[in-house]
Amino acid sequence: MLVFLDFEASSLAKQSYPIEVAWVFADGRSETHLIRPAPSWTDWHEDAEAIHHISRSTLLSAGEPHDVVAQRMIDVLAGHDLLASAPSWDGKWLSVLLRGAGLDRRALRLRDTDDAIDEDARIILAPSVPPDLLDATVEDLVTLIEARARGKAPAHRALADAEAERQRWLAVRGAATELAEQYRR
């Protein structure tokens, strides 16, 4: 099953680490976790805090131990198709979290949400749209959905941002289904 995943982090610096993770399954089930930093994770940037509004003191008092969160992710997410809107950043923080817990950093893999959205639109449209029009039709459809969503800034909270990605995927699937029906008429 597709799972939309997002992290918030201490900063965008090389030494940054994950402070919050959330995921939303395609069927709408979700989880979110504040992550208590490992003792060696000391990077902190006030600019990042100003964006996500999560203080380091909140993480220390209310966050779950990083190794518990990492194990929960493996237990729940292994075997699923994990998607992220920024897989290079989110992949970095996933790797930091898994390594920090002494787990294989390759235990979970992320891929780009955009790729999954394009693939699903193509699968839905391929039986109805002429092959020579399929690429342009998928591109136009995805562009239309993205244009409708413009102006909606990311919440910079993991659960809200993961849910926004799921909603974008659902919107493209819905629009592709409608368009495929129009072609069949």
Residue pairs with C-beta under 8 A, 6 or more apart in sequence:
1 25
1 26
1 27
1 80
1 81
2 25
2 26
2 80
2 81
2 83
2 116
2 169
3 23
3 24
3 25
3 26
3 77
3 80
3 81
3 82
3 83
4 23
4 24
4 25
4 26
4 83
4 84
4 113
4 162
4 163
4 165
4 166
4 169
5 21
5 22
5 23
5 77
5 82
5 83
5 84
5 90
5 94
5 110
5 162
6 21
6 22
6 23
6 84
6 85
6 90
6 158
6 159
6 161
6 162
6 165
7 18
7 19
7 20
7 21
7 84
7 89
7 90
7 93
7 94
7 158
8 18
8 19
8 20
8 21
8 52
8 54
8 156
8 157
8 158
9 16
9 17
9 18
9 19
9 48
9 89
9 93
10 16
10 17
10 18
10 19
10 37
10 41
10 43
10 44
10 45
10 48
10 56
11 43
11 44
11 45
11 47
11 48
12 45
12 48
12 89
13 43
13 45
15 41
15 42
15 43
16 43
16 45
16 48
16 92
16 93
16 96
17 35
17 37
17 38
17 41
17 43
17 93
17 96
17 97
17 100
18 35
18 66
18 93
18 94
18 96
18 97
19 34
19 35
19 37
19 52
19 54
19 59
19 63
20 32
20 33
20 34
20 35
20 52
20 54
20 157
20 158
21 32
21 33
21 35
21 69
21 73
21 93
21 97
21 158
22 30
22 31
22 32
22 33
22 157
22 158
22 159
22 161
22 162
23 30
23 31
23 73
23 76
23 77
23 82
23 162
24 30
24 159
24 162
24 163
24 165
24 166
25 80
26 166
26 169
28 166
30 159
30 162
30 163
31 72
31 76
32 158
32 159
33 63
33 64
33 69
33 72
34 54
34 58
34 59
34 62
34 63
34 64
35 59
35 63
35 64
35 66
35 69
35 97
36 59
36 60
36 63
36 64
36 65
36 66
37 56
37 59
37 60
37 63
37 66
38 66
38 67
38 100
40 100
41 66
41 96
41 100
44 56
49 55
49 56
51 156
52 156
52 157
53 156
53 157
66 97
66 100
66 101
67 100
67 101
67 102
69 97
69 101
70 97
70 98
70 100
70 101
70 103
71 101
71 103
73 94
73 97
73 98
73 108
74 98
74 103
74 107
74 108
77 108
78 107
78 108
81 111
81 116
82 108
82 109
82 110
82 111
83 110
83 111
83 112
83 113
83 116
83 165
84 90
84 91
84 110
84 111
84 112
84 113
84 165
85 112
85 113
85 114
85 161
85 165
87 110
87 111
87 112
90 110
91 109
91 110
94 105
94 108
94 110
95 105
98 104
98 105
98 107
98 108
99 105
113 165
113 168
113 169
114 142
116 169
117 142
117 168
117 169
117 172
118 138
118 142
120 169
120 172
120 173
120 176
121 138
121 141
121 142
121 172
121 173
121 176
122 134
122 138
124 173
124 176
124 177
124 180
125 134
125 137
125 138
125 141
125 176
125 179
125 180
125 183
126 134
127 180
128 179
128 180
128 181
128 183
128 184
129 137
129 179
129 180
129 183
137 179
138 176
141 172
141 175
141 176
141 179
142 172
144 175
145 168
145 171
145 172
145 175
146 168
148 171
149 168
149 171
152 164
154 160
154 161
154 164
155 161
155 164
